[in-house]
Structure formats: C-alpha cells, structure tokens
Amino acid sequence: MIVLGAILLILGLVLGMSILTYIGVVLLVIGAVLWVLGAVGRPVGGRKVWY
C-alpha cells in the first residue's frame, strides 16, 4: 500500500493530476499507520500477522 501510494503521488505530481496526488497521500498515510501498528505487535483487523 505504501509503494502504490508513493507511485500515485509521484505520478500525480508529474502529470499535474491532483486526484492522483490526493489518493497517493491517503494510501501512504494509511499504509504507514498499518505498518507502524503491525511493527509494534498490535493486532490489525483482528490479526496479528498478515500473510
């Protein structure tokens, strides 16, 4: 999710499409939050580990 967010953010900035920039930022933030929660051992969505 973080990688997709970064790609969309870069594409949005390069192509000048603000909707891609907003979606990229949202995906980056959500991905970072889930990553941090998983890294500290907190269960996310009822699961401790996602496969």
mmCIF file of the N, C-alpha and C atoms, coordinates in Angstrom:
data_MODEL
# 
_entry.id   MODEL 
# 
loop_
_atom_site.group_PDB 
_atom_site.id 
_atom_site.type_symbol 
_atom_site.label_atom_id 
_atom_site.label_alt_id 
_atom_site.label_comp_id 
_atom_site.label_asym_id 
_atom_site.label_entity_id 
_atom_site.label_seq_id 
_atom_site.pdbx_PDB_ins_code 
_atom_site.Cartn_x 
_atom_site.Cartn_y 
_atom_site.Cartn_z 
_atom_site.occupancy 
_atom_site.B_iso_or_equiv 
_atom_site.pdbx_formal_charge 
_atom_site.auth_seq_id 
_atom_site.auth_comp_id 
_atom_site.auth_asym_id 
_atom_site.auth_atom_id 
_atom_site.pdbx_PDB_model_num 
ATOM 1   N N  . MET A 1 1  ? 0.828  -1.175  0.000   1.00 0.00 ? 1  MET A N  1 
ATOM 2   C CA . MET A 1 1  ? 0.000  0.000   0.000   1.00 0.00 ? 1  MET A CA 1 
ATOM 3   C C  . MET A 1 1  ? 0.881  1.250   0.000   1.00 0.00 ? 1  MET A C  1 
ATOM 4   N N  . ILE A 1 2  ? 1.990  1.165   0.697   1.00 0.00 ? 2  ILE A N  1 
ATOM 5   C CA . ILE A 1 2  ? 2.887  2.316   0.746   1.00 0.00 ? 2  ILE A CA 1 
ATOM 6   C C  . ILE A 1 2  ? 3.526  2.549   -0.623  1.00 0.00 ? 2  ILE A C  1 
ATOM 7   N N  . VAL A 1 3  ? 3.917  1.468   -1.276  1.00 0.00 ? 3  VAL A N  1 
ATOM 8   C CA . VAL A 1 3  ? 4.547  1.591   -2.593  1.00 0.00 ? 3  VAL A CA 1 
ATOM 9   C C  . VAL A 1 3  ? 3.551  2.144   -3.609  1.00 0.00 ? 3  VAL A C  1 
ATOM 10  N N  . LEU A 1 4  ? 2.330  1.637   -3.602  1.00 0.00 ? 4  LEU A N  1 
ATOM 11  C CA . LEU A 1 4  ? 1.302  2.142   -4.516  1.00 0.00 ? 4  LEU A CA 1 
ATOM 12  C C  . LEU A 1 4  ? 1.020  3.614   -4.249  1.00 0.00 ? 4  LEU A C  1 
ATOM 13  N N  . GLY A 1 5  ? 0.963  3.994   -2.991  1.00 0.00 ? 5  GLY A N  1 
ATOM 14  C CA . GLY A 1 5  ? 0.742  5.393   -2.637  1.00 0.00 ? 5  GLY A CA 1 
ATOM 15  C C  . GLY A 1 5  ? 1.867  6.285   -3.143  1.00 0.00 ? 5  GLY A C  1 
ATOM 16  N N  . ALA A 1 6  ? 3.103  5.816   -3.005  1.00 0.00 ? 6  ALA A N  1 
ATOM 17  C CA . ALA A 1 6  ? 4.241  6.602   -3.482  1.00 0.00 ? 6  ALA A CA 1 
ATOM 18  C C  . ALA A 1 6  ? 4.213  6.751   -5.002  1.00 0.00 ? 6  ALA A C  1 
ATOM 19  N N  . ILE A 1 7  ? 3.871  5.678   -5.698  1.00 0.00 ? 7  ILE A N  1 
ATOM 20  C CA . ILE A 1 7  ? 3.791  5.728   -7.167  1.00 0.00 ? 7  ILE A CA 1 
ATOM 21  C C  . ILE A 1 7  ? 2.705  6.702   -7.606  1.00 0.00 ? 7  ILE A C  1 
ATOM 22  N N  . LEU A 1 8  ? 1.536  6.605   -6.987  1.00 0.00 ? 8  LEU A N  1 
ATOM 23  C CA . LEU A 1 8  ? 0.449  7.509   -7.359  1.00 0.00 ? 8  LEU A CA 1 
ATOM 24  C C  . LEU A 1 8  ? 0.774  8.959   -7.012  1.00 0.00 ? 8  LEU A C  1 
ATOM 25  N N  . LEU A 1 9  ? 1.449  9.167   -5.904  1.00 0.00 ? 9  LEU A N  1 
ATOM 26  C CA . LEU A 1 9  ? 1.843  10.520  -5.515  1.00 0.00 ? 9  LEU A CA 1 
ATOM 27  C C  . LEU A 1 9  ? 2.801  11.114  -6.539  1.00 0.00 ? 9  LEU A C  1 
ATOM 28  N N  . ILE A 1 10 ? 3.788  10.342  -6.946  1.00 0.00 ? 10 ILE A N  1 
ATOM 29  C CA . ILE A 1 10 ? 4.756  10.822  -7.936  1.00 0.00 ? 10 ILE A CA 1 
ATOM 30  C C  . ILE A 1 10 ? 4.075  11.070  -9.280  1.00 0.00 ? 10 ILE A C  1 
ATOM 31  N N  . LEU A 1 11 ? 3.218  10.133  -9.711  1.00 0.00 ? 11 LEU A N  1 
ATOM 32  C CA . LEU A 1 11 ? 2.509  10.325  -10.976 1.00 0.00 ? 11 LEU A CA 1 
ATOM 33  C C  . LEU A 1 11 ? 1.610  11.548  -10.928 1.00 0.00 ? 11 LEU A C  1 
ATOM 34  N N  . GLY A 1 12 ? 0.941  11.750  -9.801  1.00 0.00 ? 12 GLY A N  1 
ATOM 35  C CA . GLY A 1 12 ? 0.070  12.918  -9.667  1.00 0.00 ? 12 GLY A CA 1 
ATOM 36  C C  . GLY A 1 12 ? 0.846  14.214  -9.752  1.00 0.00 ? 12 GLY A C  1 
ATOM 37  N N  . LEU A 1 13 ? 2.031  14.242  -9.151  1.00 0.00 ? 13 LEU A N  1 
ATOM 38  C CA . LEU A 1 13 ? 2.836  15.461  -9.210  1.00 0.00 ? 13 LEU A CA 1 
ATOM 39  C C  . LEU A 1 13 ? 3.412  15.699  -10.601 1.00 0.00 ? 13 LEU A C  1 
ATOM 40  N N  . VAL A 1 14 ? 3.866  14.619  -11.250 1.00 0.00 ? 14 VAL A N  1 
ATOM 41  C CA . VAL A 1 14 ? 4.470  14.755  -12.579 1.00 0.00 ? 14 VAL A CA 1 
ATOM 42  C C  . VAL A 1 14 ? 3.421  15.122  -13.630 1.00 0.00 ? 14 VAL A C  1 
ATOM 43  N N  . LEU A 1 15 ? 2.271  14.450  -13.581 1.00 0.00 ? 15 LEU A N  1 
ATOM 44  C CA . LEU A 1 15 ? 1.241  14.677  -14.585 1.00 0.00 ? 15 LEU A CA 1 
ATOM 45  C C  . LEU A 1 15 ? 0.333  15.858  -14.265 1.00 0.00 ? 15 LEU A C  1 
ATOM 46  N N  . GLY A 1 16 ? 0.457  16.378  -13.062 1.00 0.00 ? 16 GLY A N  1 
ATOM 47  C CA . GLY A 1 16 ? -0.366 17.526  -12.691 1.00 0.00 ? 16 GLY A CA 1 
ATOM 48  C C  . GLY A 1 16 ? -1.811 17.166  -12.386 1.00 0.00 ? 16 GLY A C  1 
ATOM 49  N N  . MET A 1 17 ? -2.053 15.924  -12.011 1.00 0.00 ? 17 MET A N  1 
ATOM 50  C CA . MET A 1 17 ? -3.414 15.473  -11.692 1.00 0.00 ? 17 MET A CA 1 
ATOM 51  C C  . MET A 1 17 ? -3.560 15.425  -10.179 1.00 0.00 ? 17 MET A C  1 
ATOM 52  N N  . SER A 1 18 ? -4.333 16.349  -9.652  1.00 0.00 ? 18 SER A N  1 
ATOM 53  C CA . SER A 1 18 ? -4.443 16.472  -8.200  1.00 0.00 ? 18 SER A CA 1 
ATOM 54  C C  . SER A 1 18 ? -5.140 15.277  -7.563  1.00 0.00 ? 18 SER A C  1 
ATOM 55  N N  . ILE A 1 19 ? -6.047 14.619  -8.286  1.00 0.00 ? 19 ILE A N  1 
ATOM 56  C CA . ILE A 1 19 ? -6.761 13.475  -7.706  1.00 0.00 ? 19 ILE A CA 1 
ATOM 57  C C  . ILE A 1 19 ? -5.785 12.335  -7.420  1.00 0.00 ? 19 ILE A C  1 
ATOM 58  N N  . LEU A 1 20 ? -4.810 12.125  -8.308  1.00 0.00 ? 20 LEU A N  1 
ATOM 59  C CA . LEU A 1 20 ? -3.796 11.090  -8.065  1.00 0.00 ? 20 LEU A CA 1 
ATOM 60  C C  . LEU A 1 20 ? -2.919 11.449  -6.880  1.00 0.00 ? 20 LEU A C  1 
ATOM 61  N N  . THR A 1 21 ? -2.633 12.727  -6.729  1.00 0.00 ? 21 THR A N  1 
ATOM 62  C CA . THR A 1 21 ? -1.832 13.175  -5.594  1.00 0.00 ? 21 THR A CA 1 
ATOM 63  C C  . THR A 1 21 ? -2.561 12.919  -4.289  1.00 0.00 ? 21 THR A C  1 
ATOM 64  N N  . TYR A 1 22 ? -3.851 13.256  -4.228  1.00 0.00 ? 22 TYR A N  1 
ATOM 65  C CA . TYR A 1 22 ? -4.639 13.037  -3.014  1.00 0.00 ? 22 TYR A CA 1 
ATOM 66  C C  . TYR A 1 22 ? -4.759 11.551  -2.680  1.00 0.00 ? 22 TYR A C  1 
ATOM 67  N N  . ILE A 1 23 ? -5.036 10.730  -3.683  1.00 0.00 ? 23 ILE A N  1 
ATOM 68  C CA . ILE A 1 23 ? -5.151 9.289   -3.448  1.00 0.00 ? 23 ILE A CA 1 
ATOM 69  C C  . ILE A 1 23 ? -3.809 8.729   -2.983  1.00 0.00 ? 23 ILE A C  1 
ATOM 70  N N  . GLY A 1 24 ? -2.717 9.188   -3.581  1.00 0.00 ? 24 GLY A N  1 
ATOM 71  C CA . GLY A 1 24 ? -1.389 8.740   -3.182  1.00 0.00 ? 24 GLY A CA 1 
ATOM 72  C C  . GLY A 1 24 ? -1.062 9.093   -1.740  1.00 0.00 ? 24 GLY A C  1 
ATOM 73  N N  . VAL A 1 25 ? -1.405 10.307  -1.327  1.00 0.00 ? 25 VAL A N  1 
ATOM 74  C CA . VAL A 1 25 ? -1.154 10.727  0.052   1.00 0.00 ? 25 VAL A CA 1 
ATOM 75  C C  . VAL A 1 25 ? -1.978 9.896   1.019   1.00 0.00 ? 25 VAL A C  1 
ATOM 76  N N  . VAL A 1 26 ? -3.248 9.667   0.689   1.00 0.00 ? 26 VAL A N  1 
ATOM 77  C CA . VAL A 1 26 ? -4.120 8.872   1.564   1.00 0.00 ? 26 VAL A CA 1 
ATOM 78  C C  . VAL A 1 26 ? -3.583 7.460   1.706   1.00 0.00 ? 26 VAL A C  1 
ATOM 79  N N  . LEU A 1 27 ? -3.192 6.838   0.604   1.00 0.00 ? 27 LEU A N  1 
ATOM 80  C CA . LEU A 1 27 ? -2.648 5.482   0.669   1.00 0.00 ? 27 LEU A CA 1 
ATOM 81  C C  . LEU A 1 27 ? -1.333 5.431   1.446   1.00 0.00 ? 27 LEU A C  1 
ATOM 82  N N  . LEU A 1 28 ? -0.501 6.446   1.293   1.00 0.00 ? 28 LEU A N  1 
ATOM 83  C CA . LEU A 1 28 ? 0.741  6.496   2.059   1.00 0.00 ? 28 LEU A CA 1 
ATOM 84  C C  . LEU A 1 28 ? 0.474  6.582   3.551   1.00 0.00 ? 28 LEU A C  1 
ATOM 85  N N  . VAL A 1 29 ? -0.470 7.425   3.939   1.00 0.00 ? 29 VAL A N  1 
ATOM 86  C CA . VAL A 1 29 ? -0.769 7.592   5.364   1.00 0.00 ? 29 VAL A CA 1 
ATOM 87  C C  . VAL A 1 29 ? -1.376 6.318   5.946   1.00 0.00 ? 29 VAL A C  1 
ATOM 88  N N  . ILE A 1 30 ? -2.346 5.739   5.252   1.00 0.00 ? 30 ILE A N  1 
ATOM 89  C CA . ILE A 1 30 ? -2.974 4.510   5.743   1.00 0.00 ? 30 ILE A CA 1 
ATOM 90  C C  . ILE A 1 30 ? -1.958 3.374   5.814   1.00 0.00 ? 30 ILE A C  1 
ATOM 91  N N  . GLY A 1 31 ? -1.130 3.238   4.794   1.00 0.00 ? 31 GLY A N  1 
ATOM 92  C CA . GLY A 1 31 ? -0.105 2.201   4.794   1.00 0.00 ? 31 GLY A CA 1 
ATOM 93  C C  . GLY A 1 31 ? 0.901  2.384   5.912   1.00 0.00 ? 31 GLY A C  1 
ATOM 94  N N  . ALA A 1 32 ? 1.295  3.622   6.171   1.00 0.00 ? 32 ALA A N  1 
ATOM 95  C CA . ALA A 1 32 ? 2.252  3.886   7.244   1.00 0.00 ? 32 ALA A CA 1 
ATOM 96  C C  . ALA A 1 32 ? 1.647  3.572   8.609   1.00 0.00 ? 32 ALA A C  1 
ATOM 97  N N  . VAL A 1 33 ? 0.388  3.931   8.807   1.00 0.00 ? 33 VAL A N  1 
ATOM 98  C CA . VAL A 1 33 ? -0.277 3.649   10.082  1.00 0.00 ? 33 VAL A CA 1 
ATOM 99  C C  . VAL A 1 33 ? -0.385 2.139   10.306  1.00 0.00 ? 33 VAL A C  1 
ATOM 100 N N  . LEU A 1 34 ? -0.805 1.406   9.289   1.00 0.00 ? 34 LEU A N  1 
ATOM 101 C CA . LEU A 1 34 ? -0.912 -0.045  9.421   1.00 0.00 ? 34 LEU A CA 1 
ATOM 102 C C  . LEU A 1 34 ? 0.450  -0.694  9.646   1.00 0.00 ? 34 LEU A C  1 
ATOM 103 N N  . TRP A 1 35 ? 1.465  -0.170  8.980   1.00 0.00 ? 35 TRP A N  1 
ATOM 104 C CA . TRP A 1 35 ? 2.818  -0.699  9.153   1.00 0.00 ? 35 TRP A CA 1 
ATOM 105 C C  . TRP A 1 35 ? 3.308  -0.489  10.575  1.00 0.00 ? 35 TRP A C  1 
ATOM 106 N N  . VAL A 1 36 ? 3.105  0.717   11.107  1.00 0.00 ? 36 VAL A N  1 
ATOM 107 C CA . VAL A 1 36 ? 3.534  1.004   12.476  1.00 0.00 ? 36 VAL A CA 1 
ATOM 108 C C  . VAL A 1 36 ? 2.775  0.149   13.480  1.00 0.00 ? 36 VAL A C  1 
ATOM 109 N N  . LEU A 1 37 ? 1.467  0.027   13.300  1.00 0.00 ? 37 LEU A N  1 
ATOM 110 C CA . LEU A 1 37 ? 0.679  -0.798  14.211  1.00 0.00 ? 37 LEU A CA 1 
ATOM 111 C C  . LEU A 1 37 ? 1.132  -2.254  14.168  1.00 0.00 ? 37 LEU A C  1 
ATOM 112 N N  . GLY A 1 38 ? 1.424  -2.756  13.000  1.00 0.00 ? 38 GLY A N  1 
ATOM 113 C CA . GLY A 1 38 ? 1.905  -4.129  12.881  1.00 0.00 ? 38 GLY A CA 1 
ATOM 114 C C  . GLY A 1 38 ? 3.300  -4.300  13.458  1.00 0.00 ? 38 GLY A C  1 
ATOM 115 N N  . ALA A 1 39 ? 4.133  -3.262  13.333  1.00 0.00 ? 39 ALA A N  1 
ATOM 116 C CA . ALA A 1 39 ? 5.505  -3.348  13.825  1.00 0.00 ? 39 ALA A CA 1 
ATOM 117 C C  . ALA A 1 39 ? 5.566  -3.378  15.354  1.00 0.00 ? 39 ALA A C  1 
ATOM 118 N N  . VAL A 1 40 ? 4.614  -2.723  16.010  1.00 0.00 ? 40 VAL A N  1 
ATOM 119 C CA . VAL A 1 40 ? 4.632  -2.712  17.476  1.00 0.00 ? 40 VAL A CA 1 
ATOM 120 C C  . VAL A 1 40 ? 3.900  -3.913  18.058  1.00 0.00 ? 40 VAL A C  1 
ATOM 121 N N  . GLY A 1 41 ? 3.377  -4.779  17.192  1.00 0.00 ? 41 GLY A N  1 
ATOM 122 C CA . GLY A 1 41 ? 2.745  -6.005  17.658  1.00 0.00 ? 41 GLY A CA 1 
ATOM 123 C C  . GLY A 1 41 ? 1.261  -5.881  17.955  1.00 0.00 ? 41 GLY A C  1 
ATOM 124 N N  . ARG A 1 42 ? 0.674  -4.777  17.599  1.00 0.00 ? 42 ARG A N  1 
ATOM 125 C CA . ARG A 1 42 ? -0.754 -4.595  17.843  1.00 0.00 ? 42 ARG A CA 1 
ATOM 126 C C  . ARG A 1 42 ? -1.546 -5.296  16.737  1.00 0.00 ? 42 ARG A C  1 
ATOM 127 N N  . PRO A 1 43 ? -2.561 -6.064  17.105  1.00 0.00 ? 43 PRO A N  1 
ATOM 128 C CA . PRO A 1 43 ? -3.370 -6.719  16.072  1.00 0.00 ? 43 PRO A CA 1 
ATOM 129 C C  . PRO A 1 43 ? -4.127 -5.691  15.217  1.00 0.00 ? 43 PRO A C  1 
ATOM 130 N N  . VAL A 1 44 ? -4.094 -5.891  13.923  1.00 0.00 ? 44 VAL A N  1 
ATOM 131 C CA . VAL A 1 44 ? -4.793 -5.005  12.989  1.00 0.00 ? 44 VAL A CA 1 
ATOM 132 C C  . VAL A 1 44 ? -5.876 -5.825  12.315  1.00 0.00 ? 44 VAL A C  1 
ATOM 133 N N  . GLY A 1 45 ? -7.120 -5.425  12.456  1.00 0.00 ? 45 GLY A N  1 
ATOM 134 C CA . GLY A 1 45 ? -8.226 -6.152  11.846  1.00 0.00 ? 45 GLY A CA 1 
ATOM 135 C C  . GLY A 1 45 ? -8.422 -7.528  12.445  1.00 0.00 ? 45 GLY A C  1 
ATOM 136 N N  . GLY A 1 46 ? -8.064 -7.691  13.705  1.00 0.00 ? 46 GLY A N  1 
ATOM 137 C CA . GLY A 1 46 ? -8.247 -8.970  14.369  1.00 0.00 ? 46 GLY A CA 1 
ATOM 138 C C  . GLY A 1 46 ? -7.123 -9.955  14.156  1.00 0.00 ? 46 GLY A C  1 
ATOM 139 N N  . ARG A 1 47 ? -6.114 -9.572  13.374  1.00 0.00 ? 47 ARG A N  1 
ATOM 140 C CA . ARG A 1 47 ? -4.973 -10.461 13.098  1.00 0.00 ? 47 ARG A CA 1 
ATOM 141 C C  . ARG A 1 47 ? -3.695 -9.794  13.513  1.00 0.00 ? 47 ARG A C  1 
ATOM 142 N N  . LYS A 1 48 ? -2.813 -10.586 14.081  1.00 0.00 ? 48 LYS A N  1 
ATOM 143 C CA . LYS A 1 48 ? -1.514 -10.038 14.459  1.00 0.00 ? 48 LYS A CA 1 
ATOM 144 C C  . LYS A 1 48 ? -0.548 -10.049 13.282  1.00 0.00 ? 48 LYS A C  1 
ATOM 145 N N  . VAL A 1 49 ? -0.685 -11.040 12.398  1.00 0.00 ? 49 VAL A N  1 
ATOM 146 C CA . VAL A 1 49 ? 0.197  -11.158 11.251  1.00 0.00 ? 49 VAL A CA 1 
ATOM 147 C C  . VAL A 1 49 ? -0.646 -11.331 10.000  1.00 0.00 ? 49 VAL A C  1 
ATOM 148 N N  . TRP A 1 50 ? -0.309 -10.605 8.953   1.00 0.00 ? 50 TRP A N  1 
ATOM 149 C CA . TRP A 1 50 ? -0.993 -10.738 7.663   1.00 0.00 ? 50 TRP A CA 1 
ATOM 150 C C  . TRP A 1 50 ? -0.092 -11.498 6.701   1.00 0.00 ? 50 TRP A C  1 
ATOM 151 N N  . TYR A 1 51 ? -0.637 -12.487 6.046   1.00 0.00 ? 51 TYR A N  1 
ATOM 152 C CA . TYR A 1 51 ? 0.137  -13.276 5.106   1.00 0.00 ? 51 TYR A CA 1 
ATOM 153 C C  . TYR A 1 51 ? -0.284 -12.971 3.696   1.00 0.00 ? 51 TYR A C  1 
# 
